[in-house]
């Protein structure tokens, strides 16, 4: 039996415009999770990609006067993939729903549901939001003063559809879904999302229109080619088509079921209701978890292209670098809750926690080892209570971070690591090595202070590597750790708390600051 990989996915994003920091936020979270599992020595697989069919994409292409295929080809290659480079995301696979490896398997999947009687022809009369690509229920709509009906998520007018479509018997799966939420309590997280989904399903489900017939930018329905598949049914299947469903059983077995689908809270129902129902219908295992995170708010509102609050990732990374981007969003927003972005807050966190916190500590320690010990890390021959307290704190931090990441509480993991860095800074301030250095008889004390600080930094490099890979590499080099400990990638997170790994004699070099000071704008 081959070992199952930790399989994490992001939503596949609509390609209507270049990405903004909302999509980047999810994509960073997935990347950190995937790198964390790699740092634990596990097999992992990280999938992202793009959702290219449907009316929303079609209309954005039409507005540019190009075909949807040309439009998505261009945006994917010139905007989306480069944005993921900007924020240092390393995915293992990038799926586009226009690829044959996807479209062919999707056709087989829906044919199977049709053949087994889970799909029937009917009439859809109702409301639709193209922004959401969603058939809307009365509870999803608000009525404006002039009587127009608006999507609660987009605030734009919903359209009235009247189409003869094919329907999936979603209503027949309500009981099995409720049983799933019961037997697999972590299936939907966090708890607020779980409660919302359960309440929604308990109201009873309506069958789902799974085809459209008023435009043709989609996957043709195999038994009736006048229809294209509803974009969400097409899109959700990416998680299995990319994993080799129907094409490569061995690969599929190594990946499926996914460990976690990361989604924004506005697309929770698709992932926690429709998707498991489709899988149950097809006799496939359901994912282990769907985790709904919150929205990024800019100026108190959901970021939006139409309101011009959309920020491109590179606008941030150009000034702060990719590591600060990755750190900031995961550190300051509780994963699962909404969070506000502001340039002021970003600058403040960068300066206090990264430049003055971690960056300054590393360069001070390297500078003192350089000055007092010619750059060679001395031995800690005077390990006492203050040092033991730090060693204990390190072990607790590793345990806390591991536990936090287990539940996708990135903010707690990073808070714990930041706290540890703060504790070392506090220790150095208290111990005053620059004063101790003046007294020749206190050489052992001086050596111990510097060793202890460097040894915690060794662990910080490991713990931060999934979130801040570039900085951690620099820190690893600054500590001269590679010579004896090997590459940073080979260090195991779960062993990072074992004290005394950085060997005396390691050669520290100050190098460039880990986090350059911000220039005054
Ligand atoms: N395209 C959708 C979105 O961007 C996500 C699809 S995930 C199967 O909201």
Boltz pocket constraint, residues with backbone or C-beta under 6 A from the ligand:
constraints:
  - pocket:
      binder: B
      contacts: [[A, 10], [A, 11], [A, 12], [A, 13], [A, 14], [A, 51], [A, 232], [A, 235], [A, 236], [A, 237], [A, 238], [A, 267]]
      max_distance: 6.0
